[in-house]
């Protein structure tokens, strides 16, 4: 049977569902996963030369790309499932060739790929990168159907957006937890600009954007269809309200830590632990109870409304420009974490007994 899966990801909504299915498969097989992302060579483009001189910070962000963000979110799913995993990024303008080379170099025995990618065509025409992998691979290739011709695609697409936002928060929270652990091990604090960026992301994205949309759309719709889960919904809404206090506490702890790095580490570590534990419990309740209940009870019309709210910001309180700002902030946070740091969320082996 298969022991090591290569799972290529492109950062699209389709990749969110691909990760879920691939992790379930790996868990059932007792296999490990290498999550893979092929990133374009932005530095070799004509516009990059100008940006390098005129806007170096923008150039650095473009060159770094979103690979670490894409892979960190996949690592969240594998980590929660207890699946051994790692990540690999290469720079390539021929993704299918990079996929085949990665599978060989990592000793993979199965490639698990989506039927369509970011550039794929809807309908029955298979994405060109997937088709090329199928035609040229010497390894078995499992193609997972995660496109709009799948039955109940409205549900799957809306759930993929919800899960993707959960994974973004979980990746940032996990990075924060590992930064605190690394600071204790090394006896010196992490970069405070990185800590402040993390808190800003948490405050303005999940606290001001994601949670209000859950209350206004997902939770409201589920209450309209059934009263069976009202207790769980009330608990989640209570946790949403208390989340503001935990973020305030975390921000204050960072301020004290910066003012007194030696004497205030423990209160910072305690604040991080409380925040991370609360987020893990909150997302566990949503993932294991509310999302399956919503999948069962909500109608296609309900899912279309929820999908529009999260993907297109159908409520005037939420703007598409703000969503893009949060996405870029998330990517920048992960790119700020040193690549060789233990706090890098891509350091993806399952921790059997974390300290």
C-alpha positions in Angstrom: 0.0 0.0 0.0 1.0 3.6 -0.3 3.3 5.1 2.4 4.2 8.7 1.2 1.9 11.0 -0.6 2.9 14.1 -2.6 0.1 16.7 -2.5 0.6 19.7 -4.9 -1.2 22.8 -3.8 -1.9 26.1 -5.6 -3.6 28.2 -3.0 -7.0 28.1 -4.6 -10.4 27.2 -3.0 -10.1 23.8 -4.7 -6.8 23.2 -2.8 -8.6 23.6 0.5 -10.9 20.6 -0.2 -7.9 18.7 -1.7 -6.0 19.0 1.5 -9.0 17.7 3.5 -9.4 14.6 1.3 -5.7 13.9 1.1 -5.2 14.0 4.9 -8.2 11.7 5.4 -6.6 9.3 2.8 -3.2 9.5 4.4 -4.6 8.8 7.9 -6.5 5.8 6.6 -3.4 4.4 5.0 -1.0 5.3 7.8 1.0 7.3 5.3 2.9 10.5 5.5 2.4 13.6 3.3 4.7 16.1 1.5 2.7 19.2 0.7 4.2 20.9 -2.4 3.9 24.3 -4.0 5.5 25.4 -7.2 6.1 29.2 -7.1 6.7 31.3 -10.2 10.1 33.0 -10.6 8.9 36.6 -10.0 12.5 37.9 -9.7 13.2 37.1 -13.3 10.2 39.2 -14.7 10.7 42.6 -16.3 8.6 44.5 -13.7 10.6 42.9 -10.9 13.8 44.7 -11.9 12.1 48.1 -11.5 10.4 47.2 -8.2 13.8 46.0 -6.8 15.1 49.5 -7.2 12.0 51.7 -6.6 10.0 49.7 -4.1 12.3 47.1 -2.4 9.8 46.1 0.3 7.1 45.4 -2.3 9.7 43.5 -4.4 10.7 41.4 -1.3 7.0 40.6 -0.7 6.4 39.6 -4.3 9.5 37.4 -4.4 8.6 35.7 -1.2 5.1 35.0 -2.6 2.4 33.1 -0.7 4.0 29.6 -0.7 4.6 29.5 3.1 1.0 30.7 3.7 -0.4 28.0 1.4 1.7 25.2 3.0 1.2 26.4 6.6 -2.6 26.1 6.2 -2.2 22.6 4.9 0.0 21.7 7.8 -2.7 22.7 10.2 -5.0 20.0 8.8 -2.3 17.3 8.9 -1.2 18.3 12.4 -4.8 18.1 13.8 -5.3 14.7 12.2 -2.0 13.4 13.6 -0.6 12.7 10.1 3.2 12.9 9.7 4.0 15.7 7.1 6.5 18.1 5.7 6.5 20.8 3.1 8.4 21.7 0.0 8.5 24.8 -2.2 10.3 25.2 -5.5 10.5 28.1 -8.0 9.3 26.9 -11.4 7.3 28.1 -14.3 6.5 24.5 -15.3 4.6 23.2 -12.3 3.9 19.7 -13.6 7.7 19.1 -14.1 8.4 20.4 -10.6 5.7 18.0 -9.2 7.3 15.0 -10.8 10.8 16.0 -9.7 9.5 16.6 -6.2 7.8 13.2 -6.0 11.0 11.5 -7.1 13.3 13.5 -4.8 11.1 12.9 -1.7 10.6 9.2 -2.4 6.9 9.5 -2.7 4.9 6.5 -4.0 1.6 8.3 -4.8 0.7 11.8 -6.2 -2.6 13.1 -5.0 -3.7 16.0 -7.1 -6.9 18.1 -7.8 -8.7 17.6 -11.1 -8.5 21.3 -11.7 -6.2 24.0 -10.4 -6.2 27.8 -10.3 -5.9 27.9 -14.1 -8.2 24.9 -14.7 -11.3 25.0 -16.8 -14.7 24.3 -15.3 -16.8 21.4 -16.6 -15.4 18.2 -18.0 -12.0 19.5 -19.3 -9.2 18.4 -16.9 -6.7 21.1 -15.8 -3.6 21.2 -18.0 -1.1 20.7 -15.2 -3.0 17.7 -13.9 -3.2 16.3 -17.4 0.5 16.7 -17.9 1.3 14.9 -14.6 -1.0 12.0 -15.6 0.7 11.7 -19.0 4.3 11.8 -17.8 4.3 10.4 -14.3 6.0 7.0 -13.6 4.2 6.9 -10.2 0.5 6.2 -9.6 -1.6 9.5 -9.6 -4.9 9.8 -7.8 -7.0 12.6 -9.2 -9.6 14.0 -6.8 -12.7 15.6 -8.2 -13.0 18.9 -6.4 -14.5 21.1 -9.1 -18.0 22.6 -9.6 -19.4 19.5 -11.5 -19.3 17.6 -8.1 -22.7 17.1 -6.6 -23.6 19.7 -3.8 -20.7 21.9 -4.9 -22.3 25.0 -3.3 -21.9 23.3 0.1 -18.4 22.1 -0.6 -17.3 25.5 -1.9 -18.7 27.5 1.1 -17.3 25.0 3.6 -13.9 25.2 1.9 -13.9 29.0 2.4 -14.8 28.5 6.1 -12.2 25.9 6.6 -9.6 27.9 4.8 -10.2 30.9 7.2 -10.0 28.5 10.2 -6.7 27.2 8.9 -5.3 30.7 8.5 -6.1 31.5 12.1 -4.8 28.1 13.3 -1.5 28.6 11.4 -1.0 32.0 13.0 -1.9 30.8 16.5 0.4 27.8 16.1 3.2 30.1 15.0 2.6 32.3 18.0 2.7 29.3 20.3 6.0 28.1 18.8 7.5 31.6 19.0 6.8 31.6 22.8 8.3 28.1 23.2 11.4 29.1 21.1 11.9 32.3 23.2 12.0 30.2 26.4 14.4 27.7 24.9 16.8 30.4 23.6 16.4 32.8 26.5 15.7 35.8 24.2 12.4 37.2 22.8 11.3 36.9 19.2 11.0 40.0 17.0 8.4 42.3 18.6 7.3 43.6 15.2 6.3 40.1 14.3 4.4 39.6 17.6 2.6 42.9 17.0 1.7 41.9 13.4 0.3 38.6 14.7 -1.9 40.4 17.2 -3.1 42.9 14.7 -4.0 40.1 12.3 -6.0 38.3 15.0 -7.8 41.5 16.1 -8.8 42.7 12.7 -9.5 39.4 10.9 -11.1 36.7 13.1 -12.3 39.2 15.7 -13.7 41.9 13.4 -14.4 39.9 10.2 -14.6 36.2 10.4 -16.5 35.8 13.7 -19.2 38.4 12.9 -19.8 36.7 9.6 -20.3 33.4 11.3 -22.8 34.9 13.7 -24.7 36.8 11.0 -24.8 34.0 8.4 -23.8 30.4 9.4 -25.1 30.4 12.9 -28.3 32.3 12.0 -29.1 29.9 9.2 -28.5 26.8 11.3 -30.9 28.2 14.0 -33.5 28.8 11.3 -33.4 25.1 10.2 -33.1 23.3 13.6 -33.0 24.1 17.3 -30.9 20.9 18.1 -27.6 22.8 18.2 -28.7 26.0 19.9 -26.6 25.2 23.0 -23.5 24.8 21.0 -24.2 27.9 19.0 -24.7 29.9 22.2 -21.4 28.6 23.5 -19.6 29.6 20.3 -21.1 33.1 20.4 -20.0 33.4 24.0 -16.5 32.5 23.0 -16.7 35.1 20.2 -17.4 37.7 22.8 -14.7 36.5 25.2 -12.2 36.4 22.4 -11.9 40.2 22.5 -10.7 40.0 26.1 -8.1 37.3 25.3 -6.7 39.4 22.5 -6.5 42.5 24.7 -4.7 40.4 27.3 -2.3 39.1 24.7 -1.6 42.6 23.4 -0.9 43.9 26.9 1.4 40.9 27.6 3.5 41.7 24.6 3.8 45.4 25.7 5.0 44.3 29.1 7.3 41.7 27.6 9.0 44.3 25.3 9.4 46.6 28.3 10.9 43.9 30.5 12.1 40.9 28.3 13.6 39.0 31.3 11.0 39.6 33.9 7.8 39.4 31.8 8.3 36.3 29.7 6.1 34.0 31.8 3.0 36.3 31.7 3.5 36.5 27.9 3.7 32.7 27.6 0.6 32.3 29.8 -1.4 34.7 27.7 -0.3 32.9 24.5 -1.3 29.5 26.1 -4.7 30.8 27.1 -5.4 32.3 23.7 -4.2 29.2 21.7 -6.2 26.9 24.0 -9.4 29.0 23.5 -8.9 29.0 19.7 -8.3 25.3 19.5 -11.4 24.5 21.6 -13.5 27.0 19.6 -12.5 25.6 16.2 -12.8 22.0 17.4 -16.5 22.6 18.4 -17.2 24.3 15.1 -15.4 21.6 13.0 -16.8 18.6 14.8 -20.3 19.7 15.6 -21.5 22.9 13.8 -20.1 22.4 10.3 -21.4 18.7 10.0 -24.7 19.9 11.3 -24.8 22.7 8.8 -23.9 20.3 6.0 -26.8 18.1 7.0 -29.5 20.8 7.6 -28.9 23.8 5.5 -30.3 24.1 2.0 -28.5 24.9 -1.3 -30.0 28.4 -1.0 -28.6 28.8 2.5 -25.1 27.7 1.3 -25.2 30.1 -1.6 -26.0 33.0 0.7 -23.2 31.9 3.2 -20.8 31.4 0.3 -21.5 34.9 -1.1 -21.1 36.4 2.4 -17.7 34.9 2.9 -16.4 34.9 -0.7 -17.9 38.1 -2.0 -18.7 40.0 1.2 -22.4 40.3 0.6 -22.9 42.2 3.8 -22.0 46.0 3.4 -20.1 45.8 6.7 -17.4 43.8 5.0 -15.4 45.0 2.0 -13.5 43.0 -0.6 -10.6 45.4 -0.2 -10.4 44.5 3.5 -10.4 40.8 2.8 -7.4 41.2 0.4 -5.6 43.3 3.1 -6.0 40.5 5.6 -4.8 37.9 3.1 -1.7 39.9 2.4 -1.1 40.5 6.1 -1.4 36.7 6.8 1.2 36.0 4.0 3.5 38.7 5.3 3.4 37.3 8.9 4.4 33.8 7.8 7.1 35.2 5.6 8.5 37.2 8.5 9.1 34.0 10.5 12.7 33.0 9.9 12.8 29.9 7.6 15.1 28.0 9.9 13.1 28.8 13.1 11.3 26.2 15.1 8.4 28.6 15.0 8.1 28.3 11.3 4.6 26.7 10.8 6.1 24.8 7.9 8.2 22.8 10.2 5.6 20.2 9.8 6.5 16.9 11.5 3.8 15.8 13.9 4.9 16.6 17.5 4.3 13.5 19.5 5.1 15.0 22.9 5.3 18.8 22.6 7.1 20.5 25.5 
